[in-house]
Amino acid sequence: PSFEDKLADFMEENTSILFVEDIISTGENLEAAFDITMEVAEEYNVEVGDVATMALISRIRNLGTIPIYGVQTDIQIDLRSSWGNDLSDRIDARDFSENKEYIDDH
């Protein structure tokens, strides 16, 4: 399917996932991946609020689990490792010492 077809599937949905036709899969291309993502977001008037909400998804996709590949995985790991207990509104993905509630207030 074309990028337009992929995007059309979600135009009626409340989603922050941005589909990019071609995947960039190596860590060295972080800057290029972000630039391309922002360019496509602007072209299709999609608001990008947070790097963690974006996913570069290949032509083969699994909408049930929304796979996150390559570059975005690197970004996600960096964000998770920077979320500590000193930030009361964030989750530390590596801390299982207590139960936490996470409320999306957006």
Secondary structure, 3 states (H helix, E strand, C coil): CCHHHHHHCCCCCCCCCCCCCCCCCCHHHHHHHHHHHHHHHHHCCCCCCCHHHCCCCCCCCCCCCCCCCHHHHHHHHHHHHHCCCCCCCCCCCCCCCCCCCCCCCC
